[in-house]
Amino acid sequence: MTRQEDSYHYNVIRRAIEHIDATDGEPLSLETLAAKMDMSPAHFQRVFSRWVGVSPKRYQQFLTLGHAKTLLQDRFSTLQTSHSVGLSGQGRLHDLFLRWEAMSPGAYAAGGDGLTINWGWFDSPFGPALVMGTDRGICGLGFASETGPQVAMADLKSRWPNAIFREDPETLAPWVDQAFNQRGMTPLHLIGAPFQIKVWEALLSIPSGHVTTYSQIAETIGSPRAVRAVGTAVGRNPVSWLIPCHRALRKSGALGGYHWGLPVKRALLAWESAQTEDVASA
């Protein structure tokens, strides 16, 4: 499946989420959902099968707000093995091959001064994606389906206000292909404060289809009282999906926030749950 097809399918799912939310918890039949999106039941079923791997009925269960609580009960990650890969290390992290390194605190404090950051727009499985990268790897990835492209661009650029930004999707394309197709080695260049880097490192250890809590992350990085600061660092994660901040939930089981919109977070969690279930049943 091409990224263009993925993006089209995500937009179908996005519309489905809106209709599912409008029912206040009442499940919609295949025929009803298909009709609401002006698609035949057979076509709608094919789109679901190709993008998600489970039936629309099962996927609705993954999309419900209560699914987050189910994940905490059944697929909670304690992060006890989170440090098998260190900063500047190499290894298999969650489902992707990533090689990553962090910018020095001094360079981060300079706001990207002297740094050239390339950027480009790409189709992704979760709608239009803005990707940014230095010569060392991807440093920014945001989804624009909820925020819009202008807001996404302003948001990422504001993180490194003194950098030089250059539109150059061709340079980024091989890394983007590796990332979204989960193959090869995708380099990341993490640009953040030391505390943020610790939080992002912990996020990298959460397996796909699993979740953890902000308090668990705080304990893992040795700052158990810094739950609020952890939440802020999670929200400032510049490389969405690759650093899976969507897998961090509140202790109550509530979704919490998501920088690129809660519908995207729910779609990410539902998609990963479906993939995990599909692998388990294979």
Secondary structure, DSSP 4 states (H G I P E B T S, - for coil): --HHHHHHHHHHHHHHHHHHHHTTT----HHHHHHHTT--HHHHHHHHHHHTSS-HHHHHHHHSTTHHHHHHHHSB---TTTTSS-TT-EEEETTEEEEEEE--HHHHHTTTTT-EEEEEEEEETTEEEEEEEETTEEEEEEE-TTT-HHHHHHHHHHHSTTSEEEE-HHHHHHHHHHHHTT-S-EEEEE-S-HHHHHHHHHHTTSPTT-BEEHHHHHHHTT-TT-HHHHHHHHHT-SBBTTB-GGGEE-TTS-----TT-HHHHHHHHHHHHHHHHHHHH-
